[in-house]
Amino acid sequence: MPPVCLALQDQHGVDVNVLFFLLFLALEKRRLTPAEVQHIDRSTAAWRTRAVQPLRELRRDLKNGVALMETQAIESLRSDIKRCELHAERVQQEMLERAFPAASVGTPSPVEEAAAANVAAYGAVINTAGGALPDDLVQTLLKLFAEAFGEKRGT
């Protein structure tokens, strides 16, 4: 799943934390409207732009090295920044879970239908390529999701 998520994130503006939360809600059999998805996305937008994304960008920039710094020192710093980035992402997930308990959003729906609908609504909300995420990436994501979680939720 990581290559699909990275492609969606880097090439199509997807916040993978929001995407994972929408899939979590699908596991809880909750199908969301585009308005609900937009509300969810906006709720952590400031955190994403002020904490998560700058840490990610710095970590990635350091991958190319820094003049006059030892490779080992840079790698150590990158590792520390990665820990901070992951912590910031966990905080974002906790924010979403607290703000949007599964029973309080969406309508009941079978897991796989909810997953497809939630991902489609997110594509419309972030308005990628006229309101849809690339079908090949979405289909791969949903296939991996079904393989990983379908059996656990009886879908």
GROMACS elastic network, one bead per residue, 0.5 to 0.9 nm:
[ bonds ]
;  ai    aj funct       b0    kb
    1     4     6  0.54525   500
    1     5     6  0.62303   500
    1     6     6  0.86682   500
    1   140     6  0.83481   500
    1   141     6  0.67373   500
    1   144     6  0.65873   500
    1   145     6  0.83045   500
    2     5     6  0.50733   500
    2     6     6  0.59691   500
    2     7     6  0.85084   500
    3     6     6  0.51217   500
    3     7     6  0.61270   500
    3     8     6  0.85998   500
    4     7     6  0.51800   500
    4     8     6  0.62154   500
    4     9     6  0.85669   500
    4   137     6  0.61594   500
    4   138     6  0.83733   500
    4   140     6  0.73356   500
    4   141     6  0.65383   500
    5     8     6  0.50723   500
    5     9     6  0.60191   500
    5    10     6  0.84831   500
    5    14     6  0.82021   500
    5    16     6  0.65044   500
    5    19     6  0.88327   500
    5   137     6  0.85013   500
    5   141     6  0.78047   500
    6    10     6  0.57880   500
    6    11     6  0.79868   500
    6    14     6  0.88224   500
    6    16     6  0.80905   500
    7    10     6  0.52806   500
    7    11     6  0.54577   500
    7    12     6  0.71767   500
    7    14     6  0.88138   500
    7   137     6  0.80516   500
    8    11     6  0.56230   500
    8    12     6  0.50054   500
    8    13     6  0.65473   500
    8    14     6  0.54649   500
    8    15     6  0.82663   500
    8    16     6  0.78795   500
    8   133     6  0.79173   500
    8   134     6  0.84476   500
    8   137     6  0.74194   500
    8   138     6  0.88131   500
    9    12     6  0.57270   500
    9    13     6  0.50555   500
    9    15     6  0.60195   500
    9    16     6  0.63587   500
   10    13     6  0.61459   500
   10    14     6  0.75182   500
   11    14     6  0.81829   500
   12   126     6  0.88151   500
   12   128     6  0.63294   500
   12   129     6  0.83968   500
   12   133     6  0.72687   500
   12   134     6  0.84669   500
   13   126     6  0.74466   500
   13   128     6  0.75596   500
   14    17     6  0.86336   500
   14    18     6  0.79247   500
   14    19     6  0.72366   500
   14   122     6  0.84474   500
   14   123     6  0.82249   500
   14   126     6  0.75396   500
   14   128     6  0.88939   500
   14   133     6  0.89451   500
   15    18     6  0.53780   500
   15    19     6  0.62611   500
   15    20     6  0.87171   500
   15    41     6  0.82977   500
   15    48     6  0.80811   500
   16    20     6  0.59612   500
   16    21     6  0.83933   500
   17    20     6  0.51568   500
   17    21     6  0.61587   500
   17    22     6  0.86541   500
   17    89     6  0.68570   500
   17    90     6  0.86140   500
   17    92     6  0.72876   500
   17    93     6  0.65212   500
   18    22     6  0.61695   500
   18    23     6  0.86290   500
   18    37     6  0.88544   500
   18    40     6  0.75497   500
   18    41     6  0.63861   500
   18    44     6  0.85934   500
   18    92     6  0.86745   500
   18    93     6  0.79048   500
   18    96     6  0.81384   500
   18   122     6  0.87330   500
   19    22     6  0.51204   500
   19    23     6  0.62984   500
   19    24     6  0.85950   500
   19   118     6  0.85174   500
   19   119     6  0.71235   500
   19   122     6  0.76355   500
   20    23     6  0.50028   500
   20    24     6  0.60305   500
   20    25     6  0.85878   500
   20    93     6  0.87800   500
   21    25     6  0.62055   500
   21    26     6  0.85694   500
   21    93     6  0.72067   500
   21    96     6  0.73821   500
   21    97     6  0.79869   500
   22    25     6  0.50790   500
   22    26     6  0.63047   500
   22    27     6  0.87785   500
   22    30     6  0.87818   500
   22    31     6  0.87979   500
   22    32     6  0.82729   500
   22    37     6  0.78873   500
   22    40     6  0.88750   500
   22   114     6  0.89052   500
   22   115     6  0.73470   500
   22   118     6  0.60079   500
   22   119     6  0.71646   500
   22   122     6  0.83844   500
   23    27     6  0.62996   500
   23    28     6  0.86552   500
   23   111     6  0.88889   500
   23   114     6  0.80985   500
   23   115     6  0.56101   500
   23   116     6  0.88329   500
   23   118     6  0.72292   500
   23   119     6  0.77119   500
   23   145     6  0.81605   500
   24    27     6  0.50063   500
   24    28     6  0.64822   500
   24    29     6  0.87613   500
   24    30     6  0.88287   500
   24   102     6  0.86659   500
   24   115     6  0.85631   500
   25    29     6  0.64029   500
   25    30     6  0.53310   500
   25    31     6  0.74888   500
   25    32     6  0.85054   500
   25   101     6  0.87955   500
   25   102     6  0.59599   500
   25   105     6  0.85678   500
   25   106     6  0.85281   500
   25   111     6  0.87430   500
   25   114     6  0.80612   500
   25   115     6  0.80580   500
   25   118     6  0.85424   500
   26    30     6  0.50071   500
   26    31     6  0.62957   500
   26    32     6  0.86038   500
   26   109     6  0.79984   500
   26   110     6  0.79274   500
   26   111     6  0.51959   500
   26   112     6  0.72129   500
   26   113     6  0.80109   500
   26   116     6  0.85863   500
   26   117     6  0.88367   500
   26   118     6  0.73249   500
   27    30     6  0.73315   500
   27   110     6  0.86168   500
   27   111     6  0.54531   500
   27   112     6  0.81736   500
   27   114     6  0.80167   500
   27   115     6  0.76655   500
   27   149     6  0.77605   500
   27   150     6  0.86744   500
   27   153     6  0.69810   500
   28   102     6  0.65739   500
   28   103     6  0.83229   500
   28   108     6  0.85531   500
   28   109     6  0.89135   500
   28   111     6  0.72101   500
   28   153     6  0.86664   500
   29   102     6  0.85980   500
   29   106     6  0.87709   500
   29   107     6  0.79063   500
   29   108     6  0.55565   500
   29   109     6  0.51137   500
   29   110     6  0.55643   500
   29   112     6  0.84253   500
   29   113     6  0.86338   500
   29   114     6  0.63176   500
   29   115     6  0.84759   500
   30   102     6  0.69421   500
   30   103     6  0.78686   500
   30   105     6  0.70252   500
   30   106     6  0.51051   500
   30   107     6  0.53122   500
   30   108     6  0.50282   500
   30   109     6  0.57582   500
   30   110     6  0.79441   500
   30   111     6  0.75232   500
   30   114     6  0.59998   500
   30   115     6  0.84702   500
   30   118     6  0.86583   500
   31   105     6  0.81213   500
   31   107     6  0.52451   500
   31   108     6  0.62477   500
   31   109     6  0.57569   500
   31   110     6  0.83189   500
   31   111     6  0.83230   500
   31   113     6  0.76230   500
   31   115     6  0.73353   500
   31   116     6  0.88671   500
   31   117     6  0.64964   500
   31   118     6  0.61773   500
   32    35     6  0.79983   500
   32    36     6  0.59327   500
   32    37     6  0.64328   500
   32   105     6  0.69253   500
   32   107     6  0.66597   500
   32   114     6  0.73977   500
   32   117     6  0.71461   500
   32   118     6  0.57074   500
   32   121     6  0.75400   500
   33    36     6  0.51999   500
   33    37     6  0.63027   500
   33    38     6  0.85856   500
   33   106     6  0.67956   500
   33   107     6  0.87560   500
   33   117     6  0.81311   500
   33   118     6  0.74647   500
   33   121     6  0.65664   500
   34    38     6  0.59971   500
   34    39     6  0.85518   500
   34   118     6  0.79113   500
   34   120     6  0.84573   500
   34   122     6  0.67811   500
   34   124     6  0.70699   500
   34   125     6  0.63594   500
   35    38     6  0.50468   500
   35    39     6  0.62270   500
   35    40     6  0.86757   500
   35   121     6  0.84049   500
   35   125     6  0.80502   500
   36    39     6  0.50460   500
   36    40     6  0.62155   500
   36    41     6  0.86080   500
   36   105     6  0.73923   500
   36   106     6  0.74128   500
   36   121     6  0.89189   500
   37    40     6  0.50153   500
   37    41     6  0.60620   500
   37    42     6  0.85236   500
   37   118     6  0.74569   500
   37   121     6  0.66023   500
   37   122     6  0.60830   500
   37   125     6  0.70961   500
   38    41     6  0.50503   500
   38    42     6  0.60353   500
   38    43     6  0.84534   500
   38   121     6  0.84296   500
   38   122     6  0.73831   500
   38   125     6  0.57594   500
   38   126     6  0.81765   500
   39    42     6  0.52266   500
   39    43     6  0.60645   500
   40    43     6  0.52134   500
   40    44     6  0.72665   500
   40    45     6  0.89773   500
   40    96     6  0.72924   500
   40    99     6  0.85298   500
   40   100     6  0.77040   500
   41    44     6  0.61232   500
   41    45     6  0.63213   500
   41   122     6  0.83569   500
   41   125     6  0.83837   500
   41   126     6  0.87614   500
   42    46     6  0.78487   500
   43    46     6  0.77119   500
   43    47     6  0.86137   500
   43    95     6  0.85768   500
   43    96     6  0.77890   500
   43    99     6  0.84280   500
   44    47     6  0.52393   500
   44    48     6  0.61235   500
   44    49     6  0.87209   500
   44    92     6  0.67332   500
   44    95     6  0.75400   500
   44    96     6  0.75232   500
   45    48     6  0.50178   500
   45    49     6  0.61597   500
   45    50     6  0.84505   500
   46    49     6  0.52311   500
   46    50     6  0.58509   500
   46    51     6  0.80634   500
   47    50     6  0.52387   500
   47    51     6  0.54439   500
   47    52     6  0.67275   500
   47    53     6  0.87037   500
   47    88     6  0.83573   500
   47    92     6  0.71838   500
   48    51     6  0.56363   500
   48    53     6  0.58508   500
   48    54     6  0.84920   500
   48    88     6  0.85635   500
   48    89     6  0.83402   500
   48    92     6  0.77672   500
   49    52     6  0.63891   500
   49    53     6  0.54595   500
   49    54     6  0.69868   500
   50    53     6  0.67921   500
   50    54     6  0.64999   500
   50    55     6  0.88049   500
   51    54     6  0.57583   500
   51    55     6  0.62988   500
   51    56     6  0.87385   500
   51    85     6  0.78239   500
   51    88     6  0.66393   500
   51    89     6  0.88016   500
   52    55     6  0.54345   500
   52    56     6  0.62405   500
   52    57     6  0.87243   500
   52    84     6  0.86966   500
   52    85     6  0.58307   500
   52    86     6  0.82404   500
   52    87     6  0.89715   500
   52    88     6  0.57752   500
   52    89     6  0.64344   500
   52    92     6  0.86167   500
   53    56     6  0.50178   500
   53    57     6  0.60439   500
   53    58     6  0.85469   500
   53    85     6  0.82621   500
   54    57     6  0.50635   500
   54    58     6  0.60905   500
   54    59     6  0.85177   500
   54    85     6  0.87502   500
   55    58     6  0.51886   500
   55    59     6  0.61108   500
   55    60     6  0.85733   500
   55    81     6  0.65110   500
   55    82     6  0.75448   500
   55    84     6  0.73776   500
   55    85     6  0.55279   500
   55    88     6  0.86716   500
   56    59     6  0.51529   500
   56    60     6  0.61419   500
   56    61     6  0.85191   500
   56    81     6  0.80192   500
   56    82     6  0.74460   500
   56    85     6  0.63373   500
   57    60     6  0.51419   500
   57    61     6  0.59858   500
   57    62     6  0.85850   500
   58    61     6  0.50001   500
   58    62     6  0.61614   500
   58    63     6  0.87577   500
   58    78     6  0.82025   500
   58    81     6  0.78242   500
   59    62     6  0.53062   500
   59    63     6  0.66637   500
   59    77     6  0.83740   500
   59    78     6  0.53549   500
   59    79     6  0.81402   500
   59    81     6  0.60871   500
   59    82     6  0.65272   500
   59    85     6  0.85476   500
   60    63     6  0.52164   500
   60    64     6  0.76368   500
   60    78     6  0.81580   500
   61    64     6  0.59742   500
   61    65     6  0.76049   500
   61    66     6  0.89002   500
   62    65     6  0.51491   500
   62    66     6  0.66915   500
   62    74     6  0.67742   500
   62    75     6  0.80206   500
   62    77     6  0.84103   500
   62    78     6  0.65504   500
   63    66     6  0.86037   500
   63    74     6  0.79785   500
   63    75     6  0.78050   500
   63    78     6  0.75356   500
   65    69     6  0.76078   500
   65    70     6  0.84666   500
   65    71     6  0.69008   500
   65    74     6  0.66825   500
   65    75     6  0.86622   500
   66    69     6  0.56861   500
   66    70     6  0.81628   500
   66    71     6  0.83189   500
   66    74     6  0.73968   500
   67    70     6  0.84204   500
   69    72     6  0.83764   500
   69    73     6  0.66867   500
   69    74     6  0.67053   500
   70    73     6  0.52447   500
   70    74     6  0.63582   500
   70    75     6  0.86790   500
   71    74     6  0.51232   500
   71    75     6  0.60979   500
   71    76     6  0.85581   500
   72    75     6  0.50957   500
   72    76     6  0.61300   500
   72    77     6  0.86252   500
   73    76     6  0.51115   500
   73    77     6  0.62445   500
   73    78     6  0.86090   500
   74    77     6  0.50759   500
   74    78     6  0.60586   500
   74    79     6  0.85188   500
   75    79     6  0.60499   500
   75    80     6  0.86088   500
   76    79     6  0.50810   500
   76    80     6  0.63542   500
   76    81     6  0.87123   500
   77    80     6  0.50701   500
   77    81     6  0.61712   500
   77    82     6  0.85227   500
   78    81     6  0.50164   500
   78    82     6  0.59980   500
   78    83     6  0.86146   500
   79    82     6  0.50304   500
   79    83     6  0.63388   500
   79    84     6  0.87553   500
   80    83     6  0.51615   500
   80    84     6  0.64119   500
   80    85     6  0.86872   500
   81    85     6  0.60368   500
   81    86     6  0.85649   500
   82    86     6  0.61025   500
   82    87     6  0.84385   500
   83    86     6  0.51792   500
   83    87     6  0.61049   500
   83    88     6  0.85925   500
   84    88     6  0.60762   500
   84    89     6  0.85834   500
   85    88     6  0.50361   500
   85    89     6  0.62571   500
   85    90     6  0.86944   500
   86    90     6  0.62178   500
   86    91     6  0.86428   500
   87    90     6  0.50156   500
   87    91     6  0.62376   500
   87    92     6  0.86491   500
   88    91     6  0.50532   500
   88    92     6  0.62804   500
   88    93     6  0.87610   500
   89    93     6  0.62738   500
   89    94     6  0.86536   500
   90    93     6  0.50261   500
   90    94     6  0.61889   500
   90    95     6  0.85593   500
   91    94     6  0.50432   500
   91    95     6  0.61270   500
   91    96     6  0.86767   500
   92    96     6  0.62901   500
   92    97     6  0.86886   500
   93    96     6  0.51147   500
   93    97     6  0.61764   500
   93    98     6  0.86303   500
   94    97     6  0.50659   500
   94    98     6  0.60987   500
   94    99     6  0.84762   500
   95    98     6  0.53100   500
   95    99     6  0.60701   500
   95   100     6  0.84460   500
   96    99     6  0.51794   500
   96   100     6  0.58066   500
   96   101     6  0.81556   500
   97   100     6  0.54009   500
   97   101     6  0.57568   500
   97   102     6  0.79550   500
   98   101     6  0.62053   500
  100   103     6  0.82084   500
  100   104     6  0.64219   500
  100   105     6  0.66454   500
  101   104     6  0.54277   500
  101   105     6  0.70466   500
  102   105     6  0.57867   500
  102   106     6  0.78824   500
  103   106     6  0.78183   500
  103   107     6  0.86827   500
  106   109     6  0.87886   500
  107   114     6  0.89679   500
  108   111     6  0.89990   500
  108   114     6  0.82791   500
  109   112     6  0.83722   500
  109   113     6  0.65626   500
  109   114     6  0.56919   500
  110   113     6  0.54316   500
  110   114     6  0.60334   500
  110   115     6  0.86107   500
  110   155     6  0.71868   500
  111   114     6  0.51023   500
  111   115     6  0.60864   500
  111   116     6  0.87079   500
  111   146     6  0.88242   500
  111   150     6  0.78362   500
  111   153     6  0.75328   500
  111   154     6  0.85724   500
  111   155     6  0.63950   500
  112   115     6  0.50091   500
  112   116     6  0.62470   500
  112   117     6  0.85390   500
  112   142     6  0.79129   500
  112   145     6  0.85941   500
  112   146     6  0.69615   500
  112   150     6  0.77447   500
  112   155     6  0.69053   500
  113   116     6  0.52737   500
  113   117     6  0.60840   500
  113   118     6  0.84620   500
  114   117     6  0.50743   500
  114   118     6  0.58469   500
  114   119     6  0.84387   500
  115   118     6  0.51965   500
  115   119     6  0.61317   500
  115   120     6  0.84915   500
  115   142     6  0.72162   500
  115   145     6  0.84392   500
  116   119     6  0.53257   500
  116   120     6  0.60985   500
  116   121     6  0.85684   500
  116   138     6  0.83199   500
  116   139     6  0.87880   500
  116   142     6  0.69096   500
  117   120     6  0.50693   500
  117   121     6  0.60192   500
  117   122     6  0.85393   500
  118   121     6  0.50735   500
  118   122     6  0.61696   500
  118   123     6  0.86861   500
  119   122     6  0.50439   500
  119   123     6  0.62791   500
  119   124     6  0.87365   500
  119   133     6  0.83305   500
  119   138     6  0.76129   500
  119   142     6  0.87608   500
  120   123     6  0.50769   500
  120   124     6  0.63594   500
  120   125     6  0.86792   500
  120   131     6  0.85190   500
  120   132     6  0.66295   500
  120   133     6  0.73299   500
  120   138     6  0.84475   500
  121   124     6  0.50587   500
  121   125     6  0.61458   500
  121   126     6  0.87870   500
  121   131     6  0.86191   500
  121   132     6  0.83427   500
  122   126     6  0.62312   500
  122   127     6  0.82994   500
  122   131     6  0.86685   500
  122   132     6  0.82300   500
  122   133     6  0.83825   500
  123   126     6  0.54605   500
  123   127     6  0.59749   500
  123   128     6  0.61040   500
  123   129     6  0.87175   500
  123   130     6  0.89052   500
  123   131     6  0.55574   500
  123   133     6  0.50383   500
  123   134     6  0.88377   500
  124   128     6  0.70092   500
  124   130     6  0.76849   500
  124   132     6  0.55043   500
  124   133     6  0.79176   500
  125   128     6  0.81289   500
  125   131     6  0.69573   500
  125   132     6  0.87246   500
  126   131     6  0.70411   500
  126   132     6  0.84275   500
  126   133     6  0.89436   500
  127   130     6  0.56459   500
  127   132     6  0.66447   500
  127   133     6  0.83550   500
  128   131     6  0.50495   500
  128   132     6  0.55655   500
  128   133     6  0.59510   500
  128   134     6  0.85582   500
  129   132     6  0.58992   500
  129   133     6  0.69293   500
  129   134     6  0.80877   500
  130   133     6  0.87543   500
  132   135     6  0.78529   500
  133   136     6  0.87177   500
  133   137     6  0.75487   500
  133   138     6  0.67172   500
  134   137     6  0.55340   500
  134   138     6  0.62241   500
  134   139     6  0.86489   500
  135   138     6  0.50058   500
  135   139     6  0.59169   500
  135   140     6  0.84436   500
  136   139     6  0.52424   500
  136   140     6  0.61862   500
  136   141     6  0.85697   500
  137   140     6  0.51133   500
  137   141     6  0.60307   500
  137   142     6  0.85608   500
  138   141     6  0.50143   500
  138   142     6  0.60720   500
  138   143     6  0.84649   500
  139   142     6  0.51439   500
  139   143     6  0.60216   500
  139   144     6  0.85636   500
  140   143     6  0.50862   500
  140   144     6  0.61527   500
  140   145     6  0.84648   500
  141   144     6  0.52131   500
  141   145     6  0.60366   500
  141   146     6  0.86048   500
  142   146     6  0.60408   500
  142   147     6  0.85040   500
  143   146     6  0.51418   500
  143   147     6  0.61658   500
  143   148     6  0.85733   500
  144   147     6  0.50537   500
  144   148     6  0.60335   500
  144   149     6  0.84437   500
  145   148     6  0.51622   500
  145   149     6  0.58842   500
  145   150     6  0.73018   500
  146   149     6  0.53081   500
  146   151     6  0.78095   500
  146   155     6  0.81258   500
  147   150     6  0.58003   500
  147   151     6  0.73998   500
  148   151     6  0.74670   500
  148   152     6  0.80566   500
  149   152     6  0.52250   500
  149   153     6  0.63903   500
  149   154     6  0.86296   500
  149   155     6  0.84711   500
  150   153     6  0.54370   500
  150   154     6  0.60128   500
  150   155     6  0.50486   500
  151   154     6  0.52662   500
  151   155     6  0.64075   500
  152   155     6  0.79704   500
